[in-house]
């Protein structure tokens, strides 16, 4: 009989700046107590950056952003989805003098892998995997 995989955790938040903090707290409450503190902090930072981007660039004020988290293949995976079509600008293509756009630099530095995936109906998901130590 095959092993049943872990069911991902799912949260939906309004497209509001306060949702980044709510998402961080939800993720922290969901993580097992034996996850190393440094990994918890890195997951919180990546969650905050991805939710902030989804709220700022991908969703209207009356829409929702979605956070999904799951462990698999030696990583904790996060997917933040929004209904927008605009794809994030990769870190190397931003204006170095610009006042925003550094969040994805943090994601790129902390994640073992990250990328953007279209959603079947509408929008996109930004997915990042952070390796377990």
Secondary structure as a PSIPRED ss2 file (coil, helix, strand):
# PSIPRED VFORMAT (PSIPRED V4.0)

   1 X C   1.000  0.000  0.000
   2 X C   1.000  0.000  0.000
   3 X C   1.000  0.000  0.000
   4 X C   1.000  0.000  0.000
   5 X C   1.000  0.000  0.000
   6 X C   1.000  0.000  0.000
   7 X C   1.000  0.000  0.000
   8 X C   1.000  0.000  0.000
   9 X E   0.000  0.000  1.000
  10 X E   0.000  0.000  1.000
  11 X E   0.000  0.000  1.000
  12 X E   0.000  0.000  1.000
  13 X E   0.000  0.000  1.000
  14 X E   0.000  0.000  1.000
  15 X C   1.000  0.000  0.000
  16 X C   1.000  0.000  0.000
  17 X C   1.000  0.000  0.000
  18 X C   1.000  0.000  0.000
  19 X H   0.000  1.000  0.000
  20 X H   0.000  1.000  0.000
  21 X H   0.000  1.000  0.000
  22 X H   0.000  1.000  0.000
  23 X H   0.000  1.000  0.000
  24 X H   0.000  1.000  0.000
  25 X H   0.000  1.000  0.000
  26 X H   0.000  1.000  0.000
  27 X H   0.000  1.000  0.000
  28 X H   0.000  1.000  0.000
  29 X H   0.000  1.000  0.000
  30 X H   0.000  1.000  0.000
  31 X C   1.000  0.000  0.000
  32 X C   1.000  0.000  0.000
  33 X C   1.000  0.000  0.000
  34 X C   1.000  0.000  0.000
  35 X C   1.000  0.000  0.000
  36 X C   1.000  0.000  0.000
  37 X H   0.000  1.000  0.000
  38 X H   0.000  1.000  0.000
  39 X H   0.000  1.000  0.000
  40 X H   0.000  1.000  0.000
  41 X H   0.000  1.000  0.000
  42 X H   0.000  1.000  0.000
  43 X H   0.000  1.000  0.000
  44 X H   0.000  1.000  0.000
  45 X H   0.000  1.000  0.000
  46 X H   0.000  1.000  0.000
  47 X H   0.000  1.000  0.000
  48 X H   0.000  1.000  0.000
  49 X H   0.000  1.000  0.000
  50 X H   0.000  1.000  0.000
  51 X H   0.000  1.000  0.000
  52 X H   0.000  1.000  0.000
  53 X H   0.000  1.000  0.000
  54 X H   0.000  1.000  0.000
  55 X H   0.000  1.000  0.000
  56 X H   0.000  1.000  0.000
  57 X H   0.000  1.000  0.000
  58 X H   0.000  1.000  0.000
  59 X C   1.000  0.000  0.000
  60 X C   1.000  0.000  0.000
  61 X C   1.000  0.000  0.000
  62 X C   1.000  0.000  0.000
  63 X C   1.000  0.000  0.000
  64 X E   0.000  0.000  1.000
  65 X E   0.000  0.000  1.000
  66 X E   0.000  0.000  1.000
  67 X E   0.000  0.000  1.000
  68 X E   0.000  0.000  1.000
  69 X E   0.000  0.000  1.000
  70 X E   0.000  0.000  1.000
  71 X E   0.000  0.000  1.000
  72 X E   0.000  0.000  1.000
  73 X C   1.000  0.000  0.000
  74 X C   1.000  0.000  0.000
  75 X E   0.000  0.000  1.000
  76 X E   0.000  0.000  1.000
  77 X E   0.000  0.000  1.000
  78 X E   0.000  0.000  1.000
  79 X E   0.000  0.000  1.000
  80 X E   0.000  0.000  1.000
  81 X E   0.000  0.000  1.000
  82 X E   0.000  0.000  1.000
  83 X C   1.000  0.000  0.000
  84 X C   1.000  0.000  0.000
  85 X C   1.000  0.000  0.000
  86 X C   1.000  0.000  0.000
  87 X C   1.000  0.000  0.000
  88 X C   1.000  0.000  0.000
  89 X C   1.000  0.000  0.000
  90 X C   1.000  0.000  0.000
  91 X H   0.000  1.000  0.000
  92 X H   0.000  1.000  0.000
  93 X H   0.000  1.000  0.000
  94 X C   1.000  0.000  0.000
  95 X C   1.000  0.000  0.000
  96 X C   1.000  0.000  0.000
  97 X C   1.000  0.000  0.000
  98 X C   1.000  0.000  0.000
  99 X C   1.000  0.000  0.000
 100 X C   1.000  0.000  0.000
 101 X C   1.000  0.000  0.000
 102 X C   1.000  0.000  0.000
 103 X H   0.000  1.000  0.000
 104 X H   0.000  1.000  0.000
 105 X H   0.000  1.000  0.000
 106 X H   0.000  1.000  0.000
 107 X H   0.000  1.000  0.000
 108 X H   0.000  1.000  0.000
 109 X H   0.000  1.000  0.000
 110 X H   0.000  1.000  0.000
 111 X C   1.000  0.000  0.000
 112 X C   1.000  0.000  0.000
 113 X E   0.000  0.000  1.000
 114 X E   0.000  0.000  1.000
 115 X E   0.000  0.000  1.000
 116 X E   0.000  0.000  1.000
 117 X E   0.000  0.000  1.000
 118 X E   0.000  0.000  1.000
 119 X C   1.000  0.000  0.000
 120 X C   1.000  0.000  0.000
 121 X C   1.000  0.000  0.000
 122 X C   1.000  0.000  0.000
 123 X C   1.000  0.000  0.000
 124 X E   0.000  0.000  1.000
 125 X E   0.000  0.000  1.000
 126 X E   0.000  0.000  1.000
 127 X E   0.000  0.000  1.000
 128 X E   0.000  0.000  1.000
 129 X E   0.000  0.000  1.000
 130 X E   0.000  0.000  1.000
 131 X E   0.000  0.000  1.000
 132 X C   1.000  0.000  0.000
 133 X C   1.000  0.000  0.000
